[in-house]
Amino acid sequence: MIPLVAMQFTGEVDWTGSDFVVAGILLMVTGLGFVFASRKVKTATQRVLVGGVIALAFVYVWAELAVGIFTNLGS
């Protein structure tokens, strides 16, 4: 909702419908991945580690889709 609200007040945020769909898919996959992975592990410590790995994967994909921060170095 933040990009949708920001689009009402500034021209700096310019999301299309496909951007919202991709963001929704990314959030859904991340959430489902955590739920399924946390059901497989036994202890709370393992759940925290799994959650951390999934969160790092989410941040990596988000940054890559947003600005290509990891594959467009130096360009």
N, CA, C and O atoms as a Tripos MOL2 file, in Angstrom:
@<TRIPOS>MOLECULE
protein
  300   299    75     0     0
PROTEIN
NO_CHARGES

@<TRIPOS>ATOM
      1 N           0.8040   -1.1930    0.0000 N.3       1 MET1
      2 CA          0.0000    0.0000    0.0000 C.3       1 MET1
      3 C           0.8550    1.2700    0.0000 C.2       1 MET1
      4 O           0.4040    2.3200   -0.4580 O.2       1 MET1
      5 N           2.0630    1.1820    0.5010 N.am      2 ILE2
      6 CA          2.9120    2.3740    0.5750 C.3       2 ILE2
      7 C           3.1800    2.9430   -0.8160 C.2       2 ILE2
      8 O           3.0400    4.1520   -0.9980 O.2       2 ILE2
      9 N           3.5610    2.1240   -1.8160 N.am      3 PRO3
     10 CA          3.7660    2.7060   -3.1470 C.3       3 PRO3
     11 C           2.4930    3.3120   -3.7320 C.2       3 PRO3
     12 O           2.5520    4.3370   -4.4110 O.2       3 PRO3
     13 N           1.3500    2.6910   -3.4770 N.am      4 LEU4
     14 CA          0.0900    3.2230   -3.9900 C.3       4 LEU4
     15 C          -0.2160    4.5880   -3.3960 C.2       4 LEU4
     16 O          -0.6310    5.4970   -4.1150 O.2       4 LEU4
     17 N          -0.0190    4.7410   -2.1040 N.am      5 VAL5
     18 CA         -0.2450    6.0340   -1.4500 C.3       5 VAL5
     19 C           0.7890    7.0450   -1.9240 C.2       5 VAL5
     20 O           0.4460    8.1980   -2.1860 O.2       5 VAL5
     21 N           2.0480    6.6360   -2.0380 N.am      6 ALA6
     22 CA          3.1050    7.5500   -2.4750 C.3       6 ALA6
     23 C           2.8580    8.0460   -3.8930 C.2       6 ALA6
     24 O           3.1870    9.1880   -4.2140 O.2       6 ALA6
     25 N           2.2860    7.2050   -4.7420 N.am      7 MET7
     26 CA          1.9980    7.6100   -6.1180 C.3       7 MET7
     27 C           0.9740    8.7430   -6.1650 C.2       7 MET7
     28 O           0.9340    9.4980   -7.1370 O.2       7 MET7
     29 N           0.1550    8.8690   -5.1400 N.am      8 GLN8
     30 CA         -0.8570    9.9240   -5.1080 C.3       8 GLN8
     31 C          -0.2470   11.2920   -4.7970 C.2       8 GLN8
     32 O          -0.8370   12.3250   -5.1140 O.2       8 GLN8
     33 N           0.9330   11.2950   -4.1750 N.am      9 PHE9
     34 CA          1.5160   12.5440   -3.7140 C.3       9 PHE9
     35 C           2.7860   12.9660   -4.4390 C.2       9 PHE9
     36 O           3.1960   14.1210   -4.3350 O.2       9 PHE9
     37 N           3.4170   12.0490   -5.1720 N.am     10 THR10
     38 CA          4.6710   12.3970   -5.8350 C.3      10 THR10
     39 C           4.7980   11.6490   -7.1580 C.2      10 THR10
     40 O           4.2400   10.5670   -7.3360 O.2      10 THR10
     41 N           5.5270   12.2390   -8.0590 N.am     11 GLY11
     42 CA          5.7920   11.5930   -9.3360 C.3      11 GLY11
     43 C           7.0210   10.7050   -9.2900 C.2      11 GLY11
     44 O           7.3450   10.0360  -10.2710 O.2      11 GLY11
     45 N           7.7050   10.6940   -8.1570 N.am     12 GLU12
     46 CA          8.9210    9.8980   -8.0010 C.3      12 GLU12
     47 C           8.6350    8.4070   -7.9470 C.2      12 GLU12
     48 O           9.4790    7.5930   -8.3210 O.2      12 GLU12
     49 N           7.4520    8.0540   -7.4840 N.am     13 VAL13
     50 CA          7.0580    6.6470   -7.4080 C.3      13 VAL13
     51 C           6.1350    6.3890   -8.5890 C.2      13 VAL13
     52 O           5.0690    6.9930   -8.6990 O.2      13 VAL13
     53 N           6.5530    5.4840   -9.4720 N.am     14 ASP14
     54 CA          5.7770    5.2220  -10.6800 C.3      14 ASP14
     55 C           5.6690    3.7190  -10.8990 C.2      14 ASP14
     56 O           6.3760    3.1580  -11.7350 O.2      14 ASP14
     57 N           4.7950    3.0740  -10.1560 N.am     15 TRP15
     58 CA          4.5910    1.6410  -10.2840 C.3      15 TRP15
     59 C           3.4880    1.3700  -11.2840 C.2      15 TRP15
     60 O           2.5120    2.1160  -11.3680 O.2      15 TRP15
     61 N           3.6470    0.2980  -12.0420 N.am     16 THR16
     62 CA          2.5890   -0.1580  -12.9390 C.3      16 THR16
     63 C           1.8550   -1.3090  -12.2600 C.2      16 THR16
     64 O           2.2310   -1.7450  -11.1720 O.2      16 THR16
     65 N           0.8190   -1.7860  -12.9080 N.am     17 GLY17
     66 CA          0.0760   -2.9190  -12.3650 C.3      17 GLY17
     67 C           0.9390   -4.1470  -12.1980 C.2      17 GLY17
     68 O           0.7850   -4.8930  -11.2310 O.2      17 GLY17
     69 N           1.8550   -4.3640  -13.1430 N.am     18 SER18
     70 CA          2.7240   -5.5360  -13.0520 C.3      18 SER18
     71 C           3.6840   -5.4370  -11.8690 C.2      18 SER18
     72 O           4.0630   -6.4580  -11.2960 O.2      18 SER18
     73 N           4.0790   -4.2250  -11.5010 N.am     19 ASP19
     74 CA          4.9400   -4.0530  -10.3210 C.3      19 ASP19
     75 C           4.2150   -4.5030   -9.0560 C.2      19 ASP19
     76 O           4.8050   -5.1510   -8.1910 O.2      19 ASP19
     77 N           2.9330   -4.1550   -8.9540 N.am     20 PHE20
     78 CA          2.1560   -4.5740   -7.7920 C.3      20 PHE20
     79 C           1.9560   -6.0870   -7.7790 C.2      20 PHE20
     80 O           1.9920   -6.7090   -6.7170 O.2      20 PHE20
     81 N           1.7480   -6.6770   -8.9490 N.am     21 VAL21
     82 CA          1.5840   -8.1330   -9.0310 C.3      21 VAL21
     83 C           2.8650   -8.8400   -8.6080 C.2      21 VAL21
     84 O           2.8200   -9.7930   -7.8300 O.2      21 VAL21
     85 N           3.9970   -8.3850   -9.1090 N.am     22 VAL22
     86 CA          5.2840   -9.0030   -8.7530 C.3      22 VAL22
     87 C           5.5640   -8.8470   -7.2640 C.2      22 VAL22
     88 O           6.0370   -9.7880   -6.6270 O.2      22 VAL22
     89 N           5.2820   -7.6780   -6.7020 N.am     23 ALA23
     90 CA          5.4890   -7.4730   -5.2590 C.3      23 ALA23
     91 C           4.5970   -8.4130   -4.4550 C.2      23 ALA23
     92 O           5.0350   -8.9800   -3.4540 O.2      23 ALA23
     93 N           3.3590   -8.5780   -4.8850 N.am     24 GLY24
     94 CA          2.4510   -9.4890   -4.1970 C.3      24 GLY24
     95 C           2.9170  -10.9260   -4.2700 C.2      24 GLY24
     96 O           2.8510  -11.6600   -3.2840 O.2      24 GLY24
     97 N           3.3910  -11.3320   -5.4470 N.am     25 ILE25
     98 CA          3.9090  -12.6950   -5.6030 C.3      25 ILE25
     99 C           5.1350  -12.8970   -4.7280 C.2      25 ILE25
    100 O           5.2740  -13.9400   -4.0890 O.2      25 ILE25
    101 N           6.0230  -11.9180   -4.6920 N.am     26 LEU26
    102 CA          7.2300  -12.0230   -3.8740 C.3      26 LEU26
    103 C           6.8760  -12.1580   -2.3910 C.2      26 LEU26
    104 O           7.4620  -12.9820   -1.6870 O.2      26 LEU26
    105 N           5.9380  -11.3690   -1.9230 N.am     27 LEU27
    106 CA          5.5150  -11.4650   -0.5230 C.3      27 LEU27
    107 C           4.8350  -12.8000   -0.2430 C.2      27 LEU27
    108 O           5.0580  -13.4010    0.8080 O.2      27 LEU27
    109 N           4.0110  -13.2670   -1.1730 N.am     28 MET28
    110 CA          3.3120  -14.5360   -0.9830 C.3      28 MET28
    111 C           4.2910  -15.7050   -0.9380 C.2      28 MET28
    112 O           4.1910  -16.5660   -0.0650 O.2      28 MET28
    113 N           5.2290  -15.7370   -1.8710 N.am     29 VAL29
    114 CA          6.2150  -16.8200   -1.9090 C.3      29 VAL29
    115 C           7.0790  -16.8070   -0.6510 C.2      29 VAL29
    116 O           7.3900  -17.8610   -0.0960 O.2      29 VAL29
    117 N           7.4620  -15.6240   -0.2090 N.am     30 THR30
    118 CA          8.2660  -15.5150    1.0100 C.3      30 THR30
    119 C           7.4910  -16.0320    2.2200 C.2      30 THR30
    120 O           8.0180  -16.8180    3.0080 O.2      30 THR30
    121 N           6.2650  -15.6010    2.3660 N.am     31 GLY31
    122 CA          5.4550  -16.0460    3.4930 C.3      31 GLY31
    123 C           5.1890  -17.5430    3.4710 C.2      31 GLY31
    124 O           5.3340  -18.2170    4.4910 O.2      31 GLY31
    125 N           4.8000  -18.0670    2.3100 N.am     32 LEU32
    126 CA          4.5430  -19.5030    2.1990 C.3      32 LEU32
    127 C           5.8190  -20.3170    2.4070 C.2      32 LEU32
    128 O           5.7910  -21.3880    3.0150 O.2      32 LEU32
    129 N           6.9310  -19.8020    1.9000 N.am     33 GLY33
    130 CA          8.2050  -20.4910    2.1000 C.3      33 GLY33
    131 C           8.5570  -20.6030    3.5670 C.2      33 GLY33
    132 O           9.0420  -21.6400    4.0180 O.2      33 GLY33
    133 N           8.3130  -19.5310    4.3190 N.am     34 PHE34
    134 CA          8.5970  -19.5830    5.7490 C.3      34 PHE34
    135 C           7.6590  -20.5460    6.4620 C.2      34 PHE34
    136 O           8.0920  -21.3150    7.3210 O.2      34 PHE34
    137 N           6.3840  -20.5100    6.1150 N.am     35 VAL35
    138 CA          5.4220  -21.3990    6.7710 C.3      35 VAL35
    139 C           5.7920  -22.8580    6.5200 C.2      35 VAL35
    140 O           5.8400  -23.6580    7.4550 O.2      35 VAL35
    141 N           6.0510  -23.2010    5.2720 N.am     36 PHE36
    142 CA          6.3900  -24.5950    4.9460 C.3      36 PHE36
    143 C           7.7120  -25.0120    5.5760 C.2      36 PHE36
    144 O           7.8320  -26.1230    6.0920 O.2      36 PHE36
    145 N           8.7100  -24.1220    5.5380 N.am     37 ALA37
    146 CA         10.0070  -24.4610    6.1150 C.3      37 ALA37
    147 C           9.9290  -24.5780    7.6330 C.2      37 ALA37
    148 O          10.5650  -25.4560    8.2150 O.2      37 ALA37
    149 N           9.1620  -23.7090    8.2800 N.am     38 SER38
    150 CA          9.0870  -23.7590    9.7380 C.3      38 SER38
    151 C           8.3250  -24.9880   10.2270 C.2      38 SER38
    152 O           8.5120  -25.4190   11.3650 O.2      38 SER38
    153 N           7.4820  -25.5470    9.3890 N.am     39 ARG39
    154 CA          6.8000  -26.7880    9.7700 C.3      39 ARG39
    155 C           7.7430  -27.9850    9.7410 C.2      39 ARG39
    156 O           7.5000  -28.9850   10.4170 O.2      39 ARG39
    157 N           8.8050  -27.8880    8.9690 N.am     40 LYS40
    158 CA          9.7520  -28.9970    8.8340 C.3      40 LYS40
    159 C          10.7920  -29.0330    9.9420 C.2      40 LYS40
    160 O          11.3240  -30.1000   10.2490 O.2      40 LYS40
    161 N          11.0930  -27.8870   10.5500 N.am     41 VAL41
    162 CA         12.1240  -27.8450   11.5800 C.3      41 VAL41
    163 C          11.4940  -28.0200   12.9560 C.2      41 VAL41
    164 O          10.3060  -27.7580   13.1480 O.2      41 VAL41
    165 N          12.2970  -28.4600   13.8990 N.am     42 LYS42
    166 CA         11.7750  -28.8370   15.2190 C.3      42 LYS42
    167 C          11.9140  -27.7530   16.2800 C.2      42 LYS42
    168 O          10.9870  -27.5460   17.0650 O.2      42 LYS42
    169 N          13.0360  -27.0620   16.3250 N.am     43 THR43
    170 CA         13.2920  -26.1490   17.4390 C.3      43 THR43
    171 C          13.0820  -24.6890   17.0250 C.2      43 THR43
    172 O          13.0560  -24.3560   15.8400 O.2      43 THR43
    173 N          12.9370  -23.8480   18.0190 N.am     44 ALA44
    174 CA         12.7570  -22.4200   17.7730 C.3      44 ALA44
    175 C          14.0180  -21.8040   17.1690 C.2      44 ALA44
    176 O          13.9340  -20.8980   16.3400 O.2      44 ALA44
    177 N          15.1710  -22.2900   17.5800 N.am     45 THR45
    178 CA         16.4290  -21.7820   17.0270 C.3      45 THR45
    179 C          16.5170  -22.0620   15.5360 C.2      45 THR45
    180 O          16.9470  -21.2080   14.7610 O.2      45 THR45
    181 N          16.1140  -23.2420   15.1420 N.am     46 GLN46
    182 CA         16.1250  -23.5780   13.7200 C.3      46 GLN46
    183 C          15.1240  -22.7220   12.9550 C.2      46 GLN46
    184 O          15.3870  -22.3340   11.8170 O.2      46 GLN46
    185 N          13.9880  -22.4260   13.5600 N.am     47 ARG47
    186 CA         12.9940  -21.5720   12.9020 C.3      47 ARG47
    187 C          13.5450  -20.1620   12.6920 C.2      47 ARG47
    188 O          13.3080  -19.5430   11.6550 O.2      47 ARG47
    189 N          14.2750  -19.6670   13.6760 N.am     48 VAL48
    190 CA         14.8770  -18.3350   13.5480 C.3      48 VAL48
    191 C          15.8980  -18.3380   12.4170 C.2      48 VAL48
    192 O          15.9410  -17.4070   11.6130 O.2      48 VAL48
    193 N          16.7160  -19.3780   12.3540 N.am     49 LEU49
    194 CA         17.7080  -19.4660   11.2820 C.3      49 LEU49
    195 C          17.0390  -19.5630    9.9160 C.2      49 LEU49
    196 O          17.4510  -18.8940    8.9690 O.2      49 LEU49
    197 N          16.0080  -20.3980    9.8180 N.am     50 VAL50
    198 CA         15.2800  -20.5170    8.5490 C.3      50 VAL50
    199 C          14.6480  -19.1780    8.1820 C.2      50 VAL50
    200 O          14.7010  -18.7600    7.0250 O.2      50 VAL50
    201 N          14.0530  -18.5070    9.1630 N.am     51 GLY51
    202 CA         13.4640  -17.1970    8.9100 C.3      51 GLY51
    203 C          14.4920  -16.1820    8.4450 C.2      51 GLY51
    204 O          14.2160  -15.3730    7.5600 O.2      51 GLY51
    205 N          15.6760  -16.2230    9.0400 N.am     52 GLY52
    206 CA         16.7470  -15.3160    8.6230 C.3      52 GLY52
    207 C          17.2040  -15.5650    7.2050 C.2      52 GLY52
    208 O          17.4190  -14.6240    6.4410 O.2      52 GLY52
    209 N          17.3540  -16.8300    6.8490 N.am     53 VAL53
    210 CA         17.7700  -17.1760    5.4810 C.3      53 VAL53
    211 C          16.7020  -16.7470    4.4820 C.2      53 VAL53
    212 O          17.0190  -16.1910    3.4310 O.2      53 VAL53
    213 N          15.4540  -17.0010    4.8050 N.am     54 ILE54
    214 CA         14.3640  -16.6130    3.9040 C.3      54 ILE54
    215 C          14.2780  -15.0940    3.8040 C.2      54 ILE54
    216 O          14.0230  -14.5650    2.7220 O.2      54 ILE54
    217 N          14.4850  -14.3840    4.9090 N.am     55 ALA55
    218 CA         14.4700  -12.9190    4.8820 C.3      55 ALA55
    219 C          15.6090  -12.3750    4.0250 C.2      55 ALA55
    220 O          15.4150  -11.4220    3.2700 O.2      55 ALA55
    221 N          16.7880  -12.9700    4.1360 N.am     56 LEU56
    222 CA         17.9140  -12.5390    3.2910 C.3      56 LEU56
    223 C          17.6330  -12.7940    1.8170 C.2      56 LEU56
    224 O          17.9640  -11.9690    0.9660 O.2      56 LEU56
    225 N          17.0270  -13.9290    1.5180 N.am     57 ALA57
    226 CA         16.6670  -14.2280    0.1270 C.3      57 ALA57
    227 C          15.6410  -13.2110   -0.3800 C.2      57 ALA57
    228 O          15.7280  -12.7540   -1.5200 O.2      57 ALA57
    229 N          14.6770  -12.8600    0.4620 N.am     58 PHE58
    230 CA         13.6720  -11.8580    0.0950 C.3      58 PHE58
    231 C          14.3360  -10.5160   -0.2150 C.2      58 PHE58
    232 O          14.0410   -9.8980   -1.2370 O.2      58 PHE58
    233 N          15.2230  -10.0710    0.6590 N.am     59 VAL59
    234 CA         15.8910   -8.7810    0.4700 C.3      59 VAL59
    235 C          16.7480   -8.8000   -0.7970 C.2      59 VAL59
    236 O          16.7930   -7.8130   -1.5310 O.2      59 VAL59
    237 N          17.4270   -9.9200   -1.0540 N.am     60 TYR60
    238 CA         18.2440  -10.0330   -2.2570 C.3      60 TYR60
    239 C          17.3780   -9.8980   -3.5130 C.2      60 TYR60
    240 O          17.7010   -9.1160   -4.4070 O.2      60 TYR60
    241 N          16.2890  -10.6500   -3.5820 N.am     61 VAL61
    242 CA         15.4240  -10.6090   -4.7650 C.3      61 VAL61
    243 C          14.7910   -9.2340   -4.9050 C.2      61 VAL61
    244 O          14.7010   -8.7010   -6.0110 O.2      61 VAL61
    245 N          14.3490   -8.6530   -3.7880 N.am     62 TRP62
    246 CA         13.7320   -7.3300   -3.8180 C.3      62 TRP62
    247 C          14.7110   -6.2800   -4.3520 C.2      62 TRP62
    248 O          14.3490   -5.4780   -5.2130 O.2      62 TRP62
    249 N          15.9390   -6.2810   -3.8480 N.am     63 ALA63
    250 CA         16.9380   -5.3080   -4.2990 C.3      63 ALA63
    251 C          17.2950   -5.5310   -5.7570 C.2      63 ALA63
    252 O          17.4900   -4.5720   -6.5040 O.2      63 ALA63
    253 N          17.3800   -6.7770   -6.1640 N.am     64 GLU64
    254 CA         17.7150   -7.0830   -7.5540 C.3      64 GLU64
    255 C          16.6060   -6.6150   -8.4950 C.2      64 GLU64
    256 O          16.8870   -6.0330   -9.5430 O.2      64 GLU64
    257 N          15.3730   -6.8620   -8.1340 N.am     65 LEU65
    258 CA         14.2620   -6.4200   -8.9760 C.3      65 LEU65
    259 C          14.1200   -4.9000   -8.9790 C.2      65 LEU65
    260 O          13.7390   -4.3110   -9.9910 O.2      65 LEU65
    261 N          14.4220   -4.2730   -7.8560 N.am     66 ALA66
    262 CA         14.2550   -2.8190   -7.7490 C.3      66 ALA66
    263 C          15.2830   -2.0670   -8.5750 C.2      66 ALA66
    264 O          14.9250   -1.1960   -9.3680 O.2      66 ALA66
    265 N          16.5450   -2.3900   -8.3980 N.am     67 VAL67
    266 CA         17.5850   -1.5940   -9.0530 C.3      67 VAL67
    267 C          18.7010   -2.4170   -9.6710 C.2      67 VAL67
    268 O          19.6430   -1.8360  -10.2110 O.2      67 VAL67
    269 N          18.6430   -3.7230   -9.6190 N.am     68 GLY68
    270 CA         19.7130   -4.5410  -10.1760 C.3      68 GLY68
    271 C          21.0200   -4.3260   -9.4540 C.2      68 GLY68
    272 O          22.0770   -4.2560  -10.0810 O.2      68 GLY68
    273 N          20.9610   -4.2230   -8.1440 N.am     69 ILE69
    274 CA         22.1200   -3.8310   -7.3430 C.3      69 ILE69
    275 C          23.2690   -4.8370   -7.4010 C.2      69 ILE69
    276 O          24.4270   -4.4490   -7.2450 O.2      69 ILE69
    277 N          22.9770   -6.1090   -7.6210 N.am     70 PHE70
    278 CA         24.0330   -7.1150   -7.5790 C.3      70 PHE70
    279 C          24.5380   -7.5280   -8.9610 C.2      70 PHE70
    280 O          25.6870   -7.9550   -9.0810 O.2      70 PHE70
    281 N          23.7340   -7.4160   -9.9870 N.am     71 THR71
    282 CA         24.1770   -7.8580  -11.3080 C.3      71 THR71
    283 C          24.6080   -6.7290  -12.2220 C.2      71 THR71
    284 O          25.1970   -6.9910  -13.2700 O.2      71 THR71
    285 N          24.3400   -5.4970  -11.8670 N.am     72 ASN72
    286 CA         24.7200   -4.3560  -12.6990 C.3      72 ASN72
    287 C          25.8060   -3.5170  -12.0540 C.2      72 ASN72
    288 O          25.7670   -2.2890  -12.1180 O.2      72 ASN72
    289 N          26.7570   -4.1600  -11.4470 N.am     73 LEU73
    290 CA         27.8300   -3.4260  -10.7810 C.3      73 LEU73
    291 C          28.6510   -2.6460  -11.8060 C.2      73 LEU73
    292 O          29.0560   -3.2010  -12.8270 O.2      73 LEU73
    293 N          28.8900   -1.3980  -11.5470 N.am     74 GLY74
    294 CA         29.7420   -0.5810  -12.3930 C.3      74 GLY74
    295 C          29.0570   -0.0580  -13.6360 C.2      74 GLY74
    296 O          29.7160    0.5480  -14.4810 O.2      74 GLY74
    297 N          27.7760   -0.2660  -13.7800 N.am     75 SER75
    298 CA         27.1180    0.2690  -14.9800 C.3      75 SER75
    299 C          26.2140    1.4340  -14.6570 C.2      75 SER75
    300 O          25.5870    1.9970  -15.5540 O.2      75 SER75
@<TRIPOS>BOND
     1     1     2 1
     2     2     3 1
     3     3     4 2
     4     3     5 am
     5     5     6 1
     6     6     7 1
     7     7     8 2
     8     7     9 am
     9     9    10 1
    10    10    11 1
    11    11    12 2
    12    11    13 am
    13    13    14 1
    14    14    15 1
    15    15    16 2
    16    15    17 am
    17    17    18 1
    18    18    19 1
    19    19    20 2
    20    19    21 am
    21    21    22 1
    22    22    23 1
    23    23    24 2
    24    23    25 am
    25    25    26 1
    26    26    27 1
    27    27    28 2
    28    27    29 am
    29    29    30 1
    30    30    31 1
    31    31    32 2
    32    31    33 am
    33    33    34 1
    34    34    35 1
    35    35    36 2
    36    35    37 am
    37    37    38 1
    38    38    39 1
    39    39    40 2
    40    39    41 am
    41    41    42 1
    42    42    43 1
    43    43    44 2
    44    43    45 am
    45    45    46 1
    46    46    47 1
    47    47    48 2
    48    47    49 am
    49    49    50 1
    50    50    51 1
    51    51    52 2
    52    51    53 am
    53    53    54 1
    54    54    55 1
    55    55    56 2
    56    55    57 am
    57    57    58 1
    58    58    59 1
    59    59    60 2
    60    59    61 am
    61    61    62 1
    62    62    63 1
    63    63    64 2
    64    63    65 am
    65    65    66 1
    66    66    67 1
    67    67    68 2
    68    67    69 am
    69    69    70 1
    70    70    71 1
    71    71    72 2
    72    71    73 am
    73    73    74 1
    74    74    75 1
    75    75    76 2
    76    75    77 am
    77    77    78 1
    78    78    79 1
    79    79    80 2
    80    79    81 am
    81    81    82 1
    82    82    83 1
    83    83    84 2
    84    83    85 am
    85    85    86 1
    86    86    87 1
    87    87    88 2
    88    87    89 am
    89    89    90 1
    90    90    91 1
    91    91    92 2
    92    91    93 am
    93    93    94 1
    94    94    95 1
    95    95    96 2
    96    95    97 am
    97    97    98 1
    98    98    99 1
    99    99   100 2
   100    99   101 am
   101   101   102 1
   102   102   103 1
   103   103   104 2
   104   103   105 am
   105   105   106 1
   106   106   107 1
   107   107   108 2
   108   107   109 am
   109   109   110 1
   110   110   111 1
   111   111   112 2
   112   111   113 am
   113   113   114 1
   114   114   115 1
   115   115   116 2
   116   115   117 am
   117   117   118 1
   118   118   119 1
   119   119   120 2
   120   119   121 am
   121   121   122 1
   122   122   123 1
   123   123   124 2
   124   123   125 am
   125   125   126 1
   126   126   127 1
   127   127   128 2
   128   127   129 am
   129   129   130 1
   130   130   131 1
   131   131   132 2
   132   131   133 am
   133   133   134 1
   134   134   135 1
   135   135   136 2
   136   135   137 am
   137   137   138 1
   138   138   139 1
   139   139   140 2
   140   139   141 am
   141   141   142 1
   142   142   143 1
   143   143   144 2
   144   143   145 am
   145   145   146 1
   146   146   147 1
   147   147   148 2
   148   147   149 am
   149   149   150 1
   150   150   151 1
   151   151   152 2
   152   151   153 am
   153   153   154 1
   154   154   155 1
   155   155   156 2
   156   155   157 am
   157   157   158 1
   158   158   159 1
   159   159   160 2
   160   159   161 am
   161   161   162 1
   162   162   163 1
   163   163   164 2
   164   163   165 am
   165   165   166 1
   166   166   167 1
   167   167   168 2
   168   167   169 am
   169   169   170 1
   170   170   171 1
   171   171   172 2
   172   171   173 am
   173   173   174 1
   174   174   175 1
   175   175   176 2
   176   175   177 am
   177   177   178 1
   178   178   179 1
   179   179   180 2
   180   179   181 am
   181   181   182 1
   182   182   183 1
   183   183   184 2
   184   183   185 am
   185   185   186 1
   186   186   187 1
   187   187   188 2
   188   187   189 am
   189   189   190 1
   190   190   191 1
   191   191   192 2
   192   191   193 am
   193   193   194 1
   194   194   195 1
   195   195   196 2
   196   195   197 am
   197   197   198 1
   198   198   199 1
   199   199   200 2
   200   199   201 am
   201   201   202 1
   202   202   203 1
   203   203   204 2
   204   203   205 am
   205   205   206 1
   206   206   207 1
   207   207   208 2
   208   207   209 am
   209   209   210 1
   210   210   211 1
   211   211   212 2
   212   211   213 am
   213   213   214 1
   214   214   215 1
   215   215   216 2
   216   215   217 am
   217   217   218 1
   218   218   219 1
   219   219   220 2
   220   219   221 am
   221   221   222 1
   222   222   223 1
   223   223   224 2
   224   223   225 am
   225   225   226 1
   226   226   227 1
   227   227   228 2
   228   227   229 am
   229   229   230 1
   230   230   231 1
   231   231   232 2
   232   231   233 am
   233   233   234 1
   234   234   235 1
   235   235   236 2
   236   235   237 am
   237   237   238 1
   238   238   239 1
   239   239   240 2
   240   239   241 am
   241   241   242 1
   242   242   243 1
   243   243   244 2
   244   243   245 am
   245   245   246 1
   246   246   247 1
   247   247   248 2
   248   247   249 am
   249   249   250 1
   250   250   251 1
   251   251   252 2
   252   251   253 am
   253   253   254 1
   254   254   255 1
   255   255   256 2
   256   255   257 am
   257   257   258 1
   258   258   259 1
   259   259   260 2
   260   259   261 am
   261   261   262 1
   262   262   263 1
   263   263   264 2
   264   263   265 am
   265   265   266 1
   266   266   267 1
   267   267   268 2
   268   267   269 am
   269   269   270 1
   270   270   271 1
   271   271   272 2
   272   271   273 am
   273   273   274 1
   274   274   275 1
   275   275   276 2
   276   275   277 am
   277   277   278 1
   278   278   279 1
   279   279   280 2
   280   279   281 am
   281   281   282 1
   282   282   283 1
   283   283   284 2
   284   283   285 am
   285   285   286 1
   286   286   287 1
   287   287   288 2
   288   287   289 am
   289   289   290 1
   290   290   291 1
   291   291   292 2
   292   291   293 am
   293   293   294 1
   294   294   295 1
   295   295   296 2
   296   295   297 am
   297   297   298 1
   298   298   299 1
   299   299   300 2
@<TRIPOS>SUBSTRUCTURE
     1 MET1         2 RESIDUE 1 A MET
     2 ILE2         6 RESIDUE 1 A ILE
     3 PRO3        10 RESIDUE 1 A PRO
     4 LEU4        14 RESIDUE 1 A LEU
     5 VAL5        18 RESIDUE 1 A VAL
     6 ALA6        22 RESIDUE 1 A ALA
     7 MET7        26 RESIDUE 1 A MET
     8 GLN8        30 RESIDUE 1 A GLN
     9 PHE9        34 RESIDUE 1 A PHE
    10 THR10       38 RESIDUE 1 A THR
    11 GLY11       42 RESIDUE 1 A GLY
    12 GLU12       46 RESIDUE 1 A GLU
    13 VAL13       50 RESIDUE 1 A VAL
    14 ASP14       54 RESIDUE 1 A ASP
    15 TRP15       58 RESIDUE 1 A TRP
    16 THR16       62 RESIDUE 1 A THR
    17 GLY17       66 RESIDUE 1 A GLY
    18 SER18       70 RESIDUE 1 A SER
    19 ASP19       74 RESIDUE 1 A ASP
    20 PHE20       78 RESIDUE 1 A PHE
    21 VAL21       82 RESIDUE 1 A VAL
    22 VAL22       86 RESIDUE 1 A VAL
    23 ALA23       90 RESIDUE 1 A ALA
    24 GLY24       94 RESIDUE 1 A GLY
    25 ILE25       98 RESIDUE 1 A ILE
    26 LEU26      102 RESIDUE 1 A LEU
    27 LEU27      106 RESIDUE 1 A LEU
    28 MET28      110 RESIDUE 1 A MET
    29 VAL29      114 RESIDUE 1 A VAL
    30 THR30      118 RESIDUE 1 A THR
    31 GLY31      122 RESIDUE 1 A GLY
    32 LEU32      126 RESIDUE 1 A LEU
    33 GLY33      130 RESIDUE 1 A GLY
    34 PHE34      134 RESIDUE 1 A PHE
    35 VAL35      138 RESIDUE 1 A VAL
    36 PHE36      142 RESIDUE 1 A PHE
    37 ALA37      146 RESIDUE 1 A ALA
    38 SER38      150 RESIDUE 1 A SER
    39 ARG39      154 RESIDUE 1 A ARG
    40 LYS40      158 RESIDUE 1 A LYS
    41 VAL41      162 RESIDUE 1 A VAL
    42 LYS42      166 RESIDUE 1 A LYS
    43 THR43      170 RESIDUE 1 A THR
    44 ALA44      174 RESIDUE 1 A ALA
    45 THR45      178 RESIDUE 1 A THR
    46 GLN46      182 RESIDUE 1 A GLN
    47 ARG47      186 RESIDUE 1 A ARG
    48 VAL48      190 RESIDUE 1 A VAL
    49 LEU49      194 RESIDUE 1 A LEU
    50 VAL50      198 RESIDUE 1 A VAL
    51 GLY51      202 RESIDUE 1 A GLY
    52 GLY52      206 RESIDUE 1 A GLY
    53 VAL53      210 RESIDUE 1 A VAL
    54 ILE54      214 RESIDUE 1 A ILE
    55 ALA55      218 RESIDUE 1 A ALA
    56 LEU56      222 RESIDUE 1 A LEU
    57 ALA57      226 RESIDUE 1 A ALA
    58 PHE58      230 RESIDUE 1 A PHE
    59 VAL59      234 RESIDUE 1 A VAL
    60 TYR60      238 RESIDUE 1 A TYR
    61 VAL61      242 RESIDUE 1 A VAL
    62 TRP62      246 RESIDUE 1 A TRP
    63 ALA63      250 RESIDUE 1 A ALA
    64 GLU64      254 RESIDUE 1 A GLU
    65 LEU65      258 RESIDUE 1 A LEU
    66 ALA66      262 RESIDUE 1 A ALA
    67 VAL67      266 RESIDUE 1 A VAL
    68 GLY68      270 RESIDUE 1 A GLY
    69 ILE69      274 RESIDUE 1 A ILE
    70 PHE70      278 RESIDUE 1 A PHE
    71 THR71      282 RESIDUE 1 A THR
    72 ASN72      286 RESIDUE 1 A ASN
    73 LEU73      290 RESIDUE 1 A LEU
    74 GLY74      294 RESIDUE 1 A GLY
    75 SER75      298 RESIDUE 1 A SER
